[in-house]
């Protein structure tokens, strides 16, 4: 009986130590190439830590520093993969992503980090003029697979051509494979500029969203509160505006 009690006590202490260790482990943050918010310094589809830059990356770094929360930072491809990892794996998070009603219960949210207007862009020489999304049905639209904008178009009954890389839509727009590019603004214009394309015509702004850090539901409420408080402090003292001003 005494031996059994000692074994149970040892197991209990072991579990407690394991839980404490898990609680102190860094949060594994995942992101993608989504300029100007987050991007690899070399433009490739894999990067770690200091090799990742952008508005959101800089904001997240400072936020975690002020909150005293350890983290790792990795940029991977494709978006669908890292979104799924954050959704299913304890201790993981993904940024930036739109906080939508259908996603609300899936994550613990920290933000907003920045805005994202949902727009349809056309080539500078395009004669397309729209006043509603309904009018866009007659045109070939390109969007980014797994992104909230593309999902929104599908939900509205449109049939966008979905690309694995949003950069592909810049190429398709320029070579005439699509008539309109459904993307975020300023992200889309920044991405096009990186491809050497300027002067795109904003045909329609059909929605908007706020961009957030989405954390796995098992990340503690205490950690989420610390991060949110740090972000609000950064907003109040002008740090967010200062970081954004470096890129836009």
N, C-alpha and C positions, 0 to 999 in steps of 0.2 A: 504493500500500500504506500509506504514511504517512498520507495523507489519510483512508483508510478507517479506520485505527486511531484518528485524532483524532475522526472522526464517531462511532465506537463508544464512545469514552471520553466524549464529550459526552453521548451518549444515556444512558450508564450513570449519569453524574453527575446528569442530569436526572431519571431514574427514582428515584435515591436521594433527591434533594431532594423529589420528589413524595411518596415514602413517608414521609419525615420530616414533611412538612407534614400528611399524612393522619393520622399518629400523634398530632400535636399538636392536631388539630381537636377541638372539643367533642363530647361524646356527646349525641345528640338524644334526650331523655327524653320519653316520651309517657305520658299518664295519662287518666283519665276521671272523671266524677262518680260517686264511690263513697264517700259519706260514712260514717263520719267520717274515713276514711283519706285520701281525696283528693277535692277539689271546687273548683269555681269560686267565687270570692267572691260573684259576682252570681247564681250558680245556673244560668248559661247553659251551653251545650254547647261553647263555645270560650273559651279563656283562655290567657294566657301569663304565665310568670315570677311576679311578685309578686301577680298576680291569682288565683293558685292557692293554696289552703290545705288544712289537714287533717293528721292524724297522720303519714301516710306522706310527704306532701309536705315537711313540716318535717324529718322524719328524713333524707330523701334529700338535702335541701339541706345539712344539717350534715355528713352523711357525705361528700359530694363536696368540701365545703370543707376538711374535715380531711385528706382523701386528696390534695388538691391537683389534682383532676381537673376540667377545665372541662366545662360542660354547658349545654344549653338545655332549657327546660321548657315543654311545651305540653299543654294539655288539649283533647282532641278527642272526637268522637262519630261513629260508634258504636264500641263495644269491638272488634268483629270486625276493623274496619279497622286500628286502631292495633296490635292484636296481630299482624296479618299484616305490617304495616310493620316491626315490631321483629324478626319472624322472618326477613324476607327482605332487609332493608336494612342493610349494614354501618354501624357507628357509631350504631345506634339501640338503644333499650331501652324497656321498658314496665313500669309498676308500678301497683298491686300486683296480683299474680296468684298463684294457687295453684301450688305446686310439686308436680306429680303425676307418678307413674311414667311415664305415656305422654308427658309433656312433658320429661322429664329430659334427654334428649339433644339437645333442640331449642335450648337456650339456655345461656348462662353465668349462673349464679345468684348473687345476693348477698342474704343474709338469715339467718334470718327477720326480717321487719319487724314482724309482728304476727300474732295468731291469727284464725281465722275459723271459728266453729262453723256447721255446716250444719243448718238447722232448718226446720220447717214451722210457720208462724204462722197463727193463725185470729183472727177478730174476737173481741172480749172477750165477746160474748154467745153464742159458739159452744158447742155441746155436744159437739163432736168430741173423742174421746179415742183415742189411738193408742199402741201399744207397739212397732210395727215399721213399716218403710216399706212392706212388703207390704200392710198394712191400709189404706194410703192410696190404693190403686188405685181404690177405689169413689168417690173424691172428685175434684172438678175442681181441678187444681193449676196455679198460675201460676208461671213462672220467667223468668229474664232470658236472652234469646237470646245465645249465644256464651259464656256464663259457665260455669265448671266445674260449678256446682251443677246447672244445667239439663242439661248433658251427662251428668252422673252419673245423673240420673233416667232419661234416655233409654236409657242403657246398662243400666239395671236393668229395662228393659221398660215403664216408665211412659210416658205421653204427655202431658207438661205443655204448657200453652198458653204459648208463648214471646213475650215482649214486647220491643220494641226498647229501651225505657226501663224500668228497674226501678220507677220512680215509678208507672208505669201499673198495676203489680200492686197497689199500695196502693189506688188508685182502684177496681180491679176487685174487690178483697177487700171494700171498704166497700159497693159497690153490689150485691154478691151474684153477680157474674159468675164468680167462682171461690170455692171453699170454703177453700183453703189456699194459702199463699204460701211457696214454697221460696226461701229467701234466707240470707244470712249474718247472724250475730249477733256483734258489735253493729251491723253496718252496716245491717241491715234496720230495726231499731228506731229508729236515728238518722234514717234516711231517712223513715220513717213520721211521726216527730215533726216533721220539716220540713214535712210535708204537713198538719200539724195533727191527726194521728191518734196516740193514745196508748192504752195498756192492751191491746195485742194479746196474745193467748194463745199461749204457746209449747207447741205440741202434741207435738212430737217433735224431738229432736236425733238425726239419723241419721248424721252423719259430721262430720269436722272437717279443717281444712287449715291449713298455715302459709303466710303471704303473703310474697312475695319481689319483688325487682327482677329482671326477666329481661332479660339483655343479649344482643344478637346474637352469634352464635358467633365472629364475626371481631373482637370486642373482645378485646384482648390479655389473656393470663393475668396479666400484671403489673398491669394496671389493675384487674382483678377482685380480685386479692389486696390491693391498696391499699384498695379500697372495703370489702372484707370486714373488714380489720384496723381501719379507722376505725369501722365499725359495732360491732365487738366492744368497742372502747374506749368508745364511747358507752353500750353496755349495762353495762359495768363501772362507769363513773363516774356512773350514774344519769340520764344524759341521756334515754334512751328512756322511762323511767318519768315523767320530768318533762314531756316533750312529750305523752305519752299523757294525763297528768293534766289537761292544759289543755283537753281535748275531752270526756273521759268523767267 
